[in-house]
Amino acid sequence: MQKFKRILLKLSGESLQGEQGYGIDVKRLNEYATQIKDALSMGVQVAIVIGGGNIFRGLTGAGKGFDRVKGDQMGMCATVINSLALSSALGAQGVKSQVFTAIRMEPIGKFYNKWDAIAAMERGEVVIVSCGTGSPYFTTDTGSSLRGIELEADVMLKGTRVDGVYTADPEKDPTATKFDTISYDEVLQRGLRVMDITATAMCKENKLPIYVFNMDIVGNLQRVLSGENIGTLVHA
């Protein structure tokens, strides 16, 4: 029996690069689509927010002289590209999905609202919400917190390339140790980079648990949904 009825799955744009180091790796994209299809087969309703860091990151652009607002808008467009790619990969596997955009972009995607998105999930479709919050100065982490809260998800599953939350960056510090569970307050106090501060605070205030796990290992999403302890739970 699945652990959750409705999830908000946050995917990293950078993870979509796969082994090629840029853009969209088709192998990784199809692996994600397969795992999402498996989640649906378990009776779970799925909403997804994808980052755009494999194409363009607004904050990085600002550091290179881009206007911050325009840079963030470029980042929003990058999330749309990734969302369309995932929707196409799901469709190739026979899974119905709908891309929503937080800024008007018809006919590329449907302008987001909570009730249409929930109705689509209740029909068994995967909902992919792009453009973050639709406003500059907010990350897609904050966008995923917002959508998870709005869509009344049971949990935000943050699929990353590491298997949970550590005391330090495990890719840089070999002595870093992993938490099985950790509170929102401790994440904020320690300055751990689970998500940005705004996103973590939103989840805390609205009691949306966050589960961090490695999405790049095929089958891990299904393991999480089956209740296996393979990541880190962030909670009250």
Residue pairs with C-beta under 8 A, 6 or more apart in sequence:
2 42
2 43
2 44
2 225
2 226
2 227
3 224
3 225
3 226
3 227
4 44
4 153
4 154
4 155
4 225
5 43
5 44
5 45
5 154
6 44
6 45
6 46
6 47
6 121
6 151
6 152
6 153
6 154
7 39
7 44
7 45
7 46
7 47
7 153
7 154
7 155
7 156
7 157
7 225
8 47
8 48
8 49
8 144
8 147
8 148
8 151
8 153
8 155
8 156
8 157
9 36
9 46
9 47
9 48
9 49
9 156
9 157
9 159
9 221
10 48
10 49
10 50
10 51
10 140
10 141
10 144
10 156
10 157
10 158
10 159
11 32
11 48
11 49
11 50
11 51
11 86
11 159
11 215
12 50
12 51
12 53
12 159
12 160
12 161
12 215
13 50
13 51
13 52
13 53
13 54
13 55
13 78
13 79
13 82
13 140
14 51
14 53
14 54
14 161
15 28
15 54
15 159
15 160
15 161
15 215
15 216
16 23
16 24
16 25
16 28
16 29
16 32
16 50
16 54
16 82
16 85
17 23
17 24
17 25
17 28
17 54
18 25
18 27
18 28
18 29
19 25
19 27
19 28
22 54
23 54
23 55
24 54
24 81
24 82
24 85
28 216
29 85
29 86
29 89
30 89
30 92
30 93
31 216
31 218
32 86
32 89
32 215
33 86
33 89
33 90
33 92
33 93
33 95
34 93
34 218
35 215
35 218
35 219
35 220
35 221
35 222
36 46
36 48
36 90
36 95
36 126
36 221
37 90
37 93
37 94
37 95
38 219
38 221
38 222
39 46
39 221
39 222
39 225
40 46
40 95
40 124
40 126
42 222
42 225
42 226
44 225
45 121
45 122
46 121
46 126
46 127
47 117
47 121
47 126
47 127
47 128
47 129
47 147
47 148
47 151
47 153
48 83
48 86
48 126
48 127
48 128
48 129
49 79
49 128
49 129
49 130
49 132
49 140
49 143
49 144
49 147
50 79
50 82
50 83
50 86
50 128
50 130
50 140
51 79
51 82
51 140
52 75
52 76
52 77
52 78
52 79
52 81
52 82
52 140
53 78
54 78
54 82
55 78
55 81
55 82
56 71
56 74
56 75
56 77
56 78
57 75
57 78
58 66
58 68
58 71
58 72
58 73
58 74
58 75
58 136
59 68
59 71
59 72
60 71
61 71
61 74
61 75
62 68
62 71
66 74
68 136
68 137
69 136
72 136
72 137
72 138
73 136
75 132
75 140
76 102
76 103
76 130
76 131
76 132
76 134
79 130
79 131
79 132
79 140
80 99
80 101
80 105
80 108
80 109
80 130
80 131
82 130
83 99
83 109
83 128
83 129
83 130
84 99
84 108
84 109
86 97
86 128
87 97
87 98
87 99
87 126
87 128
90 96
90 97
90 126
91 97
95 126
96 123
96 124
96 125
96 126
97 125
97 126
97 127
97 128
98 110
98 117
98 120
98 125
98 126
98 127
98 128
99 108
99 109
99 110
99 128
99 130
100 109
100 110
100 111
100 112
100 116
100 117
100 127
100 128
100 129
100 130
101 108
101 109
101 110
101 111
101 112
101 129
101 130
101 131
102 112
102 129
102 130
102 131
102 132
102 133
102 134
102 143
103 111
103 131
103 134
104 111
105 111
105 131
109 130
110 116
112 129
112 131
112 134
114 150
114 151
117 127
117 129
117 147
117 151
118 151
118 152
120 127
121 127
121 151
127 151
129 143
129 147
131 143
132 138
132 139
132 140
132 142
132 143
133 142
133 143
133 146
138 198
139 195
139 196
139 198
139 199
141 195
141 196
141 198
141 199
142 195
142 196
142 198
142 199
142 202
144 156
144 158
144 195
144 199
145 156
145 195
145 198
145 199
145 200
145 202
145 203
145 208
146 202
148 155
148 156
148 203
148 208
149 202
149 203
149 206
149 208
153 208
154 209
155 208
155 209
155 210
155 211
156 203
156 208
156 209
156 210
156 211
157 211
157 213
157 221
157 224
158 194
158 195
158 210
158 211
158 212
158 213
159 213
159 214
159 215
159 216
159 220
159 221
160 212
160 213
160 214
160 215
161 214
161 215
161 216
162 170
162 171
162 212
162 214
163 178
163 213
163 214
163 230
163 231
164 178
164 179
164 180
164 212
164 213
164 214
164 230
164 231
164 232
165 178
165 179
165 182
165 187
165 192
165 194
165 212
165 232
165 234
166 173
166 176
166 177
166 178
166 179
166 192
167 173
167 176
167 177
167 179
167 190
167 192
168 175
168 176
169 176
169 193
170 176
170 178
178 232
179 232
180 229
180 232
180 233
181 232
181 233
181 234
181 235
182 192
182 232
182 233
182 234
183 234
183 235
183 236
184 200
184 201
184 203
184 204
184 234
184 235
184 236
185 204
186 192
187 194
187 200
187 234
188 197
188 200
188 201
188 204
194 200
194 210
194 212
194 234
195 203
195 210
200 210
200 234
202 208
203 209
203 210
203 234
204 236
207 236
209 233
209 234
209 235
210 233
210 234
210 235
211 224
211 231
211 232
211 233
211 234
212 231
212 232
212 234
213 220
213 221
213 224
213 230
213 231
213 232
214 220
214 230
214 231
215 221
220 230
223 230
224 230
224 231
